[in-house]
Amino acid sequence: MKLPTFEDTWQNSLQWQPTEKQLEKWEQLYQEILLINRQINLTRITDPQDFWEKHLWDSLAGVIGLDFLPYKDSLKVIDIGTGAGFPGLPISIIFPHWQLSLLDSTQKKIKVINLFLDALKLSNCQTVIGRAEDIGHLQQHRETYDLGLIRAVGEPSVCAEYVLPFLKVGGIGVLYRGNWTKAEESNLQTALKQLGGKIILVKQFQTPLTQSVRHFIYLKKVISTPRQFPRSVGIPKQKPL
């Protein structure tokens, strides 16, 4: 199986196109994932078109075409709960001058991602094993990132509590979501008052192949996050702000 390239679809949906070299890297990543998936269940999304839409397009739709991101700078980025390496890996291929940390609490997944980094020679990525609630308090990670990425792991306020402590003041957090409701937005606004952030943009997309609804919520860190956040492991999910 080979990945479709969908150059026109990239252009039509995001007004952007990957280079030949980037397409080759994505194909290599896809083949590596197919290979490893025979041994461990890394991702259930292995059909070429599904993989393209749910892993490649979705990953990049969250970070492309934003007038508040200084793309040419060497941004320091963290992907929280990276799983099989998304959205971090496709982004690292597009922006080789960015420095990415791929964080996950599952050692098996991190081991596999390290294999991918070696195979694809992605020198701008490092992996971090741990829970966001713990790692977010470590000096080398707290308030050191320009950009934080988090795919839906629960309540938006929970995602915000995970991501905001990692960001510098002025840094941007991106919440990757499916549906988005007024109630969720209201709850998030309440949490952000405690965490030192604000919503600066909500972008809605239809995915290009299946016309599924996607939302990307962009948070800006305006003041330092109080030291008590993130709360201890499990508490953010059990008792959302």
N, C-alpha and C positions, 0 to 999 in steps of 0.2 A: 504493500500500500504506500502511495505517495501523497503528500499534502498538495491540495490545490493552491494555486498562487493568488487568484482573485485580484489581479492588479486593478481592474476597473472598479471592483467593489470597495477596495481600500480607498481609491480616489473619490468615489461617489459618497461614501459614508463618512470619511474622516478628512477628505481633501489632502491626502498624504499617500505616498507609495513607498514600499520597501525596496532596497537595492537588491541586485542579484546576490551579493555576498550575504546579505541578511536572510534572504530566502533560503540560501544554502545552509546557513546555520540553523534555521528553524527546521529544515528537513532533517538535518543531522540530529537535532534534539528529539524530533518526533520518532525517528528510528531507534534512538537510545531508549526512549520511553516504552516503545513497543517491545523491545528486547527484554527490558527489566520487568515489564508487566507480566511476562510469562512466569516469572519466579515469585514476585510479590504483587499484591493488588495496590499499585501506586495510584492509579486513576481509572475510573470506569469510563472515561471519555477517550476512546481510542479510534472511533470512526474518523476518517480524514476530515470530512466536512464539519463534524461536531467539534473535533479538536481545533480546527481553524477558527471556528466561531467562538467557542466557549473558553478556549485557552489563549489563542493568539489575538484575535480581534478584541475580545473583552479586556484582556490585559492592557492593550495599547490604547483602547478608547478612553481609558481613565486618565491618561497622561498627555495625550496629543492635542495640540491646538488651544493651549491655555495661555492667555496673554500675561498671566501673573507668574509663570514659571520661566526662570532664566535658563533656557535650554543649553546655551553654550557654556555655562559655568560647570565646574566639576562638582555637581551636587552630591551630597551624602544622603543616601536613601536607605530606608529600612522597610522590608516586606514582612509584616507580622502575621504569623500563621501561614507560612508559605506553602505548606503541604508538599505537592509534587514540584514546586518551584514557580508557582504562578501567583501574582503577575510578574514577579521579579526577573525570572530568566529571559522571557521575551524582551522585557524593557532593557536588560543589560546588554542584549545583542544590538538594540537600536541606538543606545547611548553608551558607547564603550568608554567615554570619558567620565561617566558617573561612577561612583563607588557604592555598591549595593551590599547590604547585610541581609541575608535570608534567615529569618528566625522561625524556628519550629520546636515544639517540645518533644517530638517523636524522633528518637535517635535513628531509627531505621530509615526514615525519610531523609534525614540530614546526610546519612551515609551515602544514600543513592544520589542526592543532589551533588555531593562532592565528586562522585564518579562522573556526573554530567559536566561539571566545571572542568575536570581534567580532560575529558573527551573533546569538549568544544573549545578548550583553551581560553576560558573566560577568566582572565586575570583580574577583572574589576569586581568580582564577587567574592564574598566570604560567607560562611555559614555560622550560625549561632544556635546552640542547643539550649532550650530553657523555656520557661513560661514568661509571657509578657509582664505579668505581675511582679516577677522577680527581676528580670533583666532590666526593666524600666527604672529600677532603683540603683543600678550599677553606674558608677561615675563615668566609665568609658562609653556608656550608651545614653545616659540621661541628658536630655536637652542638647544633643550633639548633631541631630539630623535636620537637613533642609526639607526632606520630603518623607512622609510616612504613608504606607499603603496597607490597607486591610480589607480583605474580601469578607462578605457577610458571615459573621460568626454568632450573630444574635442581635440583641437590641442595639440600635445605633448609639445609645448612651454608653453601652458597654464597650463598643468599638472605640468610641472617643476616649474613654478612660484608659484603654490600652495604648492608643497612639499618641495622645497629647504629651505625656511625660517624655517621650523620645525626641520631641521636636524642639529646636531652638525657638526663641521668640522670633516671630516673623515666618517660621516654617509652615509648611502646608501639609495637612492630612487629607487623604483621599479614602472615603468609604465607598466600596463597591457594593451596590445593592441591586435587588430585583425591584419589587414594588416599593413605593414610598408614599406615606400617608401624612396628613396634617398632624395627627396625633403623635406620630414618630418624630416629626419635626419639632413639635412643641416640647416633647420629653427631652429631645437632644438639646434644645435651647437652654432648658433648665440645667442640664448636666454641664454644658459648656461654661455657664456662669461660674461654676465651682472649679472647672478645670483650666480656665484661662484661655478659652478659644471662642471663635465665632464662626458662623456659617457665612461663606462669601459667595458661594455659587452652588446651585443644584442643576445638573445637566441630565436631561432625559433623552434616551436613545431607543430606537427599535433595532434589535440585532438584525444584520443584513440578510441572513438566510432563513431564520425561523420567525422573524418579526416578534421576538420576545421583548418585553419591556425591561430596560436597564436604567438605573439611576446612578449617578456619581455625585456624591456630596463632598464638597470641598470646604475644609475647615482651615482657618488661619489662627495660629497661636499668637495671642496679643499680649499676654503677661505670663510670667513663670507659673508653672503648675505647682500648687502646694505640695509639700513633701509627703503628705499622707497618701497621695495618689501615685500609681495605682494601688488600690487596697490589696490585701493578701489574696493568695491563689484561691479562686472559686467565689470570692465575695462579690466582685463586680457582676457576675452572672446571677448569683442568688439574690442580690439586693441592688438592682440597677439604681443609679443616681436619679 
